[in-house]
């Protein structure tokens, strides 16, 4: 599945850390920069205490003091993201997502290194996906492809959207397929093929990409819904089963390796 809200926030924080390493501490307006850093530090403290409204105010003040202080801008985008709850009927939740997107776009325009820009773009794509803005999400994934052709995650995200859109048309058991118009069938099969090609490339880039393999499994099953030849349909299902098994083995292996890593001490 697409990254959870928590993972999205972790990605945002990774962007912040990258920028923090490169943030200048000296230059003209040194006192103003120190004041901007003071607001940043207060914002970080509030953020870690999950006082997001307070944190956002400090980060906004930091940016006002030093418009070039991109670390504060990244933290601000992350703070907005932390207040977004996918599927929530609360208007504030959607407002926070939209503010996060605007702020991440500023990061994309201003960030000095490619990795920061790519991570910000992935965050934008993820937010659009969770807002069900699928076309916009795909558009940002394609922008990432242009900037970073070897990025497997943007390919995976495209395939996830393709699957979601296909499943909505075909139905859980494929019960809607026989009632589709020819143009609807053609469009849906096009989405399935696009998703499978994207996943093939993603797995070529990351051999152990079990998330991508799981969606390969799902998309082959989607394709099988359209197949009238029983032998061809069974072959697609067989491919799906084998891929699902391989994905499960790789996922369990990754979980075992993660469990072996030393746990960080929790401090109060």
Short mmCIF file of the C-alpha atoms (twelve columns), coordinates in Angstrom:
data_MODEL
# 
_entry.id   MODEL 
# 
loop_
_atom_site.group_PDB 
_atom_site.id 
_atom_site.type_symbol 
_atom_site.label_atom_id 
_atom_site.label_alt_id 
_atom_site.label_comp_id 
_atom_site.label_asym_id 
_atom_site.label_seq_id 
_atom_site.Cartn_x 
_atom_site.Cartn_y 
_atom_site.Cartn_z 
_atom_site.pdbx_PDB_model_num 
ATOM 1   C CA . UNK A 1   0.000   0.000   0.000   1 
ATOM 2   C CA . UNK A 2   0.954   3.623   -0.419  1 
ATOM 3   C CA . UNK A 3   2.964   5.012   2.498   1 
ATOM 4   C CA . UNK A 4   1.085   5.651   5.712   1 
ATOM 5   C CA . UNK A 5   0.749   9.107   7.238   1 
ATOM 6   C CA . UNK A 6   3.505   8.278   9.730   1 
ATOM 7   C CA . UNK A 7   5.901   7.211   6.982   1 
ATOM 8   C CA . UNK A 8   5.077   10.362  5.054   1 
ATOM 9   C CA . UNK A 9   6.035   12.472  8.070   1 
ATOM 10  C CA . UNK A 10  9.274   10.491  8.435   1 
ATOM 11  C CA . UNK A 11  10.083  11.237  4.797   1 
ATOM 12  C CA . UNK A 12  9.438   14.912  5.416   1 
ATOM 13  C CA . UNK A 13  11.831  14.864  8.361   1 
ATOM 14  C CA . UNK A 14  14.475  13.244  6.156   1 
ATOM 15  C CA . UNK A 15  14.184  16.241  3.849   1 
ATOM 16  C CA . UNK A 16  14.666  18.549  6.827   1 
ATOM 17  C CA . UNK A 17  17.805  16.735  7.982   1 
ATOM 18  C CA . UNK A 18  19.401  16.972  4.551   1 
ATOM 19  C CA . UNK A 19  18.837  20.703  4.433   1 
ATOM 20  C CA . UNK A 20  19.987  21.239  8.005   1 
ATOM 21  C CA . UNK A 21  23.419  19.871  7.153   1 
ATOM 22  C CA . UNK A 22  23.865  22.550  4.518   1 
ATOM 23  C CA . UNK A 23  22.268  25.475  6.354   1 
ATOM 24  C CA . UNK A 24  24.665  28.451  6.673   1 
ATOM 25  C CA . UNK A 25  25.277  29.928  10.108  1 
ATOM 26  C CA . UNK A 26  26.976  33.163  9.074   1 
ATOM 27  C CA . UNK A 27  26.533  35.987  6.592   1 
ATOM 28  C CA . UNK A 28  24.863  39.392  6.395   1 
ATOM 29  C CA . UNK A 29  22.120  40.012  8.899   1 
ATOM 30  C CA . UNK A 30  23.759  37.634  11.355  1 
ATOM 31  C CA . UNK A 31  21.599  38.741  14.298  1 
ATOM 32  C CA . UNK A 32  18.448  38.275  12.245  1 
ATOM 33  C CA . UNK A 33  19.613  34.809  11.265  1 
ATOM 34  C CA . UNK A 34  20.218  33.956  14.911  1 
ATOM 35  C CA . UNK A 35  16.685  35.069  15.736  1 
ATOM 36  C CA . UNK A 36  15.385  32.915  12.887  1 
ATOM 37  C CA . UNK A 37  17.298  29.929  14.281  1 
ATOM 38  C CA . UNK A 38  15.908  30.626  17.742  1 
ATOM 39  C CA . UNK A 39  12.360  30.470  16.332  1 
ATOM 40  C CA . UNK A 40  13.289  27.271  14.500  1 
ATOM 41  C CA . UNK A 41  14.567  25.625  17.691  1 
ATOM 42  C CA . UNK A 42  11.412  26.615  19.572  1 
ATOM 43  C CA . UNK A 43  9.338   25.249  16.708  1 
ATOM 44  C CA . UNK A 44  11.211  21.943  16.741  1 
ATOM 45  C CA . UNK A 45  10.599  21.613  20.479  1 
ATOM 46  C CA . UNK A 46  6.883   22.270  20.006  1 
ATOM 47  C CA . UNK A 47  6.798   19.846  17.075  1 
ATOM 48  C CA . UNK A 48  8.351   17.007  19.095  1 
ATOM 49  C CA . UNK A 49  5.743   17.702  21.793  1 
ATOM 50  C CA . UNK A 50  3.045   17.427  19.076  1 
ATOM 51  C CA . UNK A 51  1.989   21.044  19.635  1 
ATOM 52  C CA . UNK A 52  1.617   21.533  15.907  1 
ATOM 53  C CA . UNK A 53  -0.219  24.873  15.895  1 
ATOM 54  C CA . UNK A 54  2.464   26.391  18.117  1 
ATOM 55  C CA . UNK A 55  5.235   24.816  16.034  1 
ATOM 56  C CA . UNK A 56  3.782   26.198  12.804  1 
ATOM 57  C CA . UNK A 57  3.734   29.711  14.267  1 
ATOM 58  C CA . UNK A 58  7.412   29.491  15.217  1 
ATOM 59  C CA . UNK A 59  8.409   28.137  11.794  1 
ATOM 60  C CA . UNK A 60  6.416   30.869  10.042  1 
ATOM 61  C CA . UNK A 61  8.168   33.486  12.189  1 
ATOM 62  C CA . UNK A 62  11.528  31.919  11.335  1 
ATOM 63  C CA . UNK A 63  10.787  32.185  7.607   1 
ATOM 64  C CA . UNK A 64  9.612   35.792  7.986   1 
ATOM 65  C CA . UNK A 65  12.895  36.664  9.674   1 
ATOM 66  C CA . UNK A 66  14.988  34.805  7.102   1 
ATOM 67  C CA . UNK A 67  13.142  33.968  3.841   1 
ATOM 68  C CA . UNK A 68  16.215  31.993  2.702   1 
ATOM 69  C CA . UNK A 69  16.003  29.643  5.700   1 
ATOM 70  C CA . UNK A 70  14.771  26.550  3.870   1 
ATOM 71  C CA . UNK A 71  15.133  24.276  6.909   1 
ATOM 72  C CA . UNK A 72  12.309  26.193  8.597   1 
ATOM 73  C CA . UNK A 73  10.221  25.923  5.440   1 
ATOM 74  C CA . UNK A 74  10.707  22.150  5.369   1 
ATOM 75  C CA . UNK A 75  9.738   21.841  9.017   1 
ATOM 76  C CA . UNK A 76  6.666   23.965  8.348   1 
ATOM 77  C CA . UNK A 77  5.574   21.636  5.524   1 
ATOM 78  C CA . UNK A 78  6.131   18.650  7.814   1 
ATOM 79  C CA . UNK A 79  4.070   20.284  10.567  1 
ATOM 80  C CA . UNK A 80  1.165   20.823  8.187   1 
ATOM 81  C CA . UNK A 81  1.451   17.200  7.032   1 
ATOM 82  C CA . UNK A 82  1.297   15.982  10.633  1 
ATOM 83  C CA . UNK A 83  -2.087  17.689  11.029  1 
ATOM 84  C CA . UNK A 84  -3.559  16.033  7.931   1 
ATOM 85  C CA . UNK A 85  -5.720  12.953  8.570   1 
ATOM 86  C CA . UNK A 86  -6.604  11.160  5.294   1 
ATOM 87  C CA . UNK A 87  -10.342 10.615  4.948   1 
ATOM 88  C CA . UNK A 88  -11.241 12.984  7.775   1 
ATOM 89  C CA . UNK A 89  -14.392 15.088  7.184   1 
ATOM 90  C CA . UNK A 90  -12.830 17.938  9.176   1 
ATOM 91  C CA . UNK A 91  -12.192 20.858  6.760   1 
ATOM 92  C CA . UNK A 92  -9.058  21.749  8.725   1 
ATOM 93  C CA . UNK A 93  -7.482  18.413  7.803   1 
ATOM 94  C CA . UNK A 94  -7.809  19.090  4.072   1 
ATOM 95  C CA . UNK A 95  -6.644  22.662  4.602   1 
ATOM 96  C CA . UNK A 96  -3.483  21.367  6.288   1 
ATOM 97  C CA . UNK A 97  -2.790  19.014  3.366   1 
ATOM 98  C CA . UNK A 98  -3.211  21.844  0.873   1 
ATOM 99  C CA . UNK A 99  -0.923  24.123  2.893   1 
ATOM 100 C CA . UNK A 100 1.647   21.313  3.076   1 
ATOM 101 C CA . UNK A 101 1.533   20.914  -0.714  1 
ATOM 102 C CA . UNK A 102 2.056   24.645  -1.266  1 
ATOM 103 C CA . UNK A 103 4.978   24.697  1.164   1 
ATOM 104 C CA . UNK A 104 6.585   21.579  -0.319  1 
ATOM 105 C CA . UNK A 105 6.328   23.191  -3.754  1 
ATOM 106 C CA . UNK A 106 8.380   26.064  -2.363  1 
ATOM 107 C CA . UNK A 107 10.932  23.505  -1.161  1 
ATOM 108 C CA . UNK A 108 11.064  21.977  -4.656  1 
ATOM 109 C CA . UNK A 109 11.687  25.402  -6.178  1 
ATOM 110 C CA . UNK A 110 14.333  26.429  -3.653  1 
ATOM 111 C CA . UNK A 111 16.188  23.317  -2.459  1 
ATOM 112 C CA . UNK A 112 19.843  23.181  -3.436  1 
ATOM 113 C CA . UNK A 113 20.253  19.407  -3.761  1 
ATOM 114 C CA . UNK A 114 18.345  16.896  -5.858  1 
ATOM 115 C CA . UNK A 115 17.547  14.487  -3.032  1 
ATOM 116 C CA . UNK A 116 15.720  17.175  -1.061  1 
ATOM 117 C CA . UNK A 117 13.704  18.129  -4.137  1 
ATOM 118 C CA . UNK A 118 12.833  14.498  -4.914  1 
ATOM 119 C CA . UNK A 119 11.739  13.786  -1.333  1 
ATOM 120 C CA . UNK A 120 9.584   16.917  -1.313  1 
ATOM 121 C CA . UNK A 121 8.047   15.894  -4.649  1 
ATOM 122 C CA . UNK A 122 7.292   12.407  -3.312  1 
ATOM 123 C CA . UNK A 123 5.573   14.029  -0.347  1 
ATOM 124 C CA . UNK A 124 3.459   16.130  -2.718  1 
ATOM 125 C CA . UNK A 125 2.551   13.050  -4.763  1 
ATOM 126 C CA . UNK A 126 1.593   11.175  -1.590  1 
ATOM 127 C CA . UNK A 127 -0.554  14.027  -0.284  1 
ATOM 128 C CA . UNK A 128 -2.384  14.305  -3.607  1 
ATOM 129 C CA . UNK A 129 -2.974  10.543  -3.571  1 
ATOM 130 C CA . UNK A 130 -4.444  10.661  -0.070  1 
ATOM 131 C CA . UNK A 131 -6.654  13.561  -1.178  1 
ATOM 132 C CA . UNK A 132 -7.762  11.335  -4.091  1 
ATOM 133 C CA . UNK A 133 -6.282  13.790  -6.602  1 
ATOM 134 C CA . UNK A 134 -4.984  10.894  -8.693  1 
ATOM 135 C CA . UNK A 135 -4.120  12.836  -11.840 1 
ATOM 136 C CA . UNK A 136 -2.102  15.363  -9.845  1 
ATOM 137 C CA . UNK A 137 -0.346  12.568  -7.953  1 
ATOM 138 C CA . UNK A 138 0.637   10.882  -11.221 1 
ATOM 139 C CA . UNK A 139 1.800   14.200  -12.640 1 
ATOM 140 C CA . UNK A 140 4.205   14.685  -9.734  1 
ATOM 141 C CA . UNK A 141 5.444   11.119  -10.067 1 
ATOM 142 C CA . UNK A 142 6.291   11.832  -13.696 1 
ATOM 143 C CA . UNK A 143 8.108   15.009  -12.683 1 
ATOM 144 C CA . UNK A 144 10.196  12.879  -10.337 1 
ATOM 145 C CA . UNK A 145 10.977  10.511  -13.224 1 
ATOM 146 C CA . UNK A 146 12.347  13.447  -15.200 1 
ATOM 147 C CA . UNK A 147 14.501  14.630  -12.301 1 
ATOM 148 C CA . UNK A 148 15.531  11.169  -11.061 1 
ATOM 149 C CA . UNK A 149 15.037  8.446   -13.730 1 
ATOM 150 C CA . UNK A 150 16.262  5.746   -11.330 1 
ATOM 151 C CA . UNK A 151 13.678  6.486   -8.658  1 
ATOM 152 C CA . UNK A 152 11.693  3.282   -8.153  1 
ATOM 153 C CA . UNK A 153 9.140   4.692   -5.727  1 
ATOM 154 C CA . UNK A 154 7.527   7.086   -8.200  1 
ATOM 155 C CA . UNK A 155 7.024   4.151   -10.591 1 
ATOM 156 C CA . UNK A 156 5.426   2.154   -7.784  1 
ATOM 157 C CA . UNK A 157 3.093   5.029   -6.951  1 
ATOM 158 C CA . UNK A 158 1.916   5.267   -10.561 1 
ATOM 159 C CA . UNK A 159 1.077   1.552   -10.484 1 
ATOM 160 C CA . UNK A 160 -0.848  1.881   -7.212  1 
ATOM 161 C CA . UNK A 161 -3.043  4.570   -8.763  1 
ATOM 162 C CA . UNK A 162 -3.540  2.455   -11.888 1 
ATOM 163 C CA . UNK A 163 -4.672  -0.476  -9.747  1 
ATOM 164 C CA . UNK A 164 -7.056  1.652   -7.685  1 
ATOM 165 C CA . UNK A 165 -8.668  3.059   -10.813 1 
ATOM 166 C CA . UNK A 166 -8.910  -0.355  -12.479 1 
ATOM 167 C CA . UNK A 167 -10.451 -2.027  -9.427  1 
ATOM 168 C CA . UNK A 168 -13.048 0.720   -9.146  1 
ATOM 169 C CA . UNK A 169 -14.153 -0.073  -12.715 1 
ATOM 170 C CA . UNK A 170 -13.945 -3.884  -12.707 1 
ATOM 171 C CA . UNK A 171 -15.303 -4.693  -9.229  1 
ATOM 172 C CA . UNK A 172 -13.759 -6.971  -6.610  1 
ATOM 173 C CA . UNK A 173 -14.542 -10.175 -8.510  1 
ATOM 174 C CA . UNK A 174 -14.571 -8.633  -11.983 1 
ATOM 175 C CA . UNK A 175 -18.360 -8.596  -11.931 1 
ATOM 176 C CA . UNK A 176 -18.537 -5.310  -13.866 1 
ATOM 177 C CA . UNK A 177 -16.295 -6.282  -16.782 1 
ATOM 178 C CA . UNK A 178 -19.016 -7.774  -18.987 1 
ATOM 179 C CA . UNK A 179 -21.037 -4.557  -18.749 1 
ATOM 180 C CA . UNK A 180 -18.199 -2.211  -19.735 1 
ATOM 181 C CA . UNK A 181 -18.317 -0.312  -23.004 1 
ATOM 182 C CA . UNK A 182 -15.458 -1.027  -25.465 1 
ATOM 183 C CA . UNK A 183 -13.830 2.341   -24.730 1 
ATOM 184 C CA . UNK A 184 -14.019 1.674   -20.977 1 
ATOM 185 C CA . UNK A 185 -12.352 -1.707  -21.435 1 
ATOM 186 C CA . UNK A 186 -9.620  -0.172  -23.571 1 
ATOM 187 C CA . UNK A 187 -8.964  2.595   -21.048 1 
ATOM 188 C CA . UNK A 188 -8.855  0.198   -18.095 1 
ATOM 189 C CA . UNK A 189 -6.574  -2.283  -19.858 1 
ATOM 190 C CA . UNK A 190 -4.331  0.669   -20.704 1 
ATOM 191 C CA . UNK A 191 -4.083  1.540   -17.009 1 
ATOM 192 C CA . UNK A 192 -3.269  -2.070  -16.141 1 
ATOM 193 C CA . UNK A 193 -0.529  -2.269  -18.769 1 
ATOM 194 C CA . UNK A 194 0.890   1.093   -17.678 1 
ATOM 195 C CA . UNK A 195 1.012   -0.113  -14.079 1 
ATOM 196 C CA . UNK A 196 2.667   -3.417  -14.964 1 
ATOM 197 C CA . UNK A 197 5.333   -1.667  -17.050 1 
ATOM 198 C CA . UNK A 198 6.012   0.784   -14.232 1 
ATOM 199 C CA . UNK A 199 6.392   -2.057  -11.731 1 
ATOM 200 C CA . UNK A 200 8.656   -4.032  -14.043 1 
ATOM 201 C CA . UNK A 201 10.976  -1.016  -14.189 1 
ATOM 202 C CA . UNK A 202 10.718  -0.420  -10.428 1 
ATOM 203 C CA . UNK A 203 11.714  -4.015  -9.652  1 
ATOM 204 C CA . UNK A 204 14.536  -3.796  -12.167 1 
ATOM 205 C CA . UNK A 205 15.838  -0.851  -10.142 1 
ATOM 206 C CA . UNK A 206 15.181  -2.487  -6.736  1 
ATOM 207 C CA . UNK A 207 15.402  -6.266  -6.881  1 
ATOM 208 C CA . UNK A 208 13.852  -6.765  -3.423  1 
ATOM 209 C CA . UNK A 209 10.983  -4.295  -3.869  1 
ATOM 210 C CA . UNK A 210 8.278   -6.489  -2.362  1 
ATOM 211 C CA . UNK A 211 5.690   -3.690  -2.272  1 
ATOM 212 C CA . UNK A 212 5.984   -3.427  -6.053  1 
ATOM 213 C CA . UNK A 213 5.715   -7.203  -6.409  1 
ATOM 214 C CA . UNK A 214 2.516   -7.219  -4.378  1 
ATOM 215 C CA . UNK A 215 0.992   -4.783  -6.837  1 
ATOM 216 C CA . UNK A 216 2.267   -6.830  -9.762  1 
ATOM 217 C CA . UNK A 217 0.223   -9.652  -8.272  1 
ATOM 218 C CA . UNK A 218 -2.860  -7.426  -8.028  1 
ATOM 219 C CA . UNK A 219 -2.534  -5.997  -11.537 1 
ATOM 220 C CA . UNK A 220 -2.094  -9.422  -13.134 1 
ATOM 221 C CA . UNK A 221 -5.336  -10.428 -11.419 1 
ATOM 222 C CA . UNK A 222 -6.974  -7.303  -12.816 1 
ATOM 223 C CA . UNK A 223 -5.781  -8.265  -16.287 1 
ATOM 224 C CA . UNK A 224 -7.116  -11.794 -15.820 1 
ATOM 225 C CA . UNK A 225 -10.616 -10.366 -15.309 1 
ATOM 226 C CA . UNK A 226 -10.650 -9.343  -18.982 1 
ATOM 227 C CA . UNK A 227 -9.206  -12.599 -20.355 1 
ATOM 228 C CA . UNK A 228 -11.799 -14.836 -22.020 1 
ATOM 229 C CA . UNK A 229 -9.376  -17.634 -22.880 1 
ATOM 230 C CA . UNK A 230 -9.309  -19.921 -19.832 1 
ATOM 231 C CA . UNK A 231 -5.727  -21.072 -20.396 1 
ATOM 232 C CA . UNK A 232 -4.432  -17.503 -20.701 1 
ATOM 233 C CA . UNK A 233 -6.414  -16.459 -17.629 1 
ATOM 234 C CA . UNK A 234 -4.975  -19.321 -15.576 1 
ATOM 235 C CA . UNK A 235 -1.448  -18.345 -16.640 1 
ATOM 236 C CA . UNK A 236 -2.001  -14.784 -15.424 1 
ATOM 237 C CA . UNK A 237 -3.302  -16.101 -12.095 1 
ATOM 238 C CA . UNK A 238 -0.297  -18.425 -11.844 1 
ATOM 239 C CA . UNK A 239 2.062   -15.477 -12.411 1 
ATOM 240 C CA . UNK A 240 0.187   -13.514 -9.772  1 
ATOM 241 C CA . UNK A 241 0.417   -16.349 -7.235  1 
ATOM 242 C CA . UNK A 242 4.159   -16.831 -7.775  1 
ATOM 243 C CA . UNK A 243 4.830   -13.120 -7.438  1 
ATOM 244 C CA . UNK A 244 2.719   -12.870 -4.284  1 
ATOM 245 C CA . UNK A 245 4.707   -15.733 -2.735  1 
ATOM 246 C CA . UNK A 246 8.022   -14.107 -3.642  1 
ATOM 247 C CA . UNK A 247 6.860   -10.778 -2.223  1 
ATOM 248 C CA . UNK A 248 5.851   -12.447 1.043   1 
ATOM 249 C CA . UNK A 249 9.253   -14.151 1.401   1 
ATOM 250 C CA . UNK A 250 11.062  -10.849 0.806   1 
ATOM 251 C CA . UNK A 251 8.784   -8.971  3.212   1 
ATOM 252 C CA . UNK A 252 9.351   -11.525 5.992   1 
ATOM 253 C CA . UNK A 253 13.095  -11.409 5.368   1 
ATOM 254 C CA . UNK A 254 13.074  -7.611  5.638   1 
ATOM 255 C CA . UNK A 255 11.094  -7.810  8.878   1 
ATOM 256 C CA . UNK A 256 13.567  -10.311 10.326  1 
ATOM 257 C CA . UNK A 257 16.510  -8.084  9.421   1 
ATOM 258 C CA . UNK A 258 14.760  -5.071  10.936  1 
ATOM 259 C CA . UNK A 259 14.113  -7.009  14.155  1 
ATOM 260 C CA . UNK A 260 17.834  -7.799  14.464  1 
ATOM 261 C CA . UNK A 261 18.789  -4.122  14.486  1 
ATOM 262 C CA . UNK A 262 19.592  -2.672  17.920  1 
ATOM 263 C CA . UNK A 263 16.673  -0.745  19.389  1 
ATOM 264 C CA . UNK A 264 17.149  2.917   20.205  1 
ATOM 265 C CA . UNK A 265 16.743  3.840   23.856  1 
ATOM 266 C CA . UNK A 266 13.625  5.887   24.544  1 
ATOM 267 C CA . UNK A 267 14.343  9.005   26.572  1 
ATOM 268 C CA . UNK A 268 11.750  11.052  28.410  1 
# 
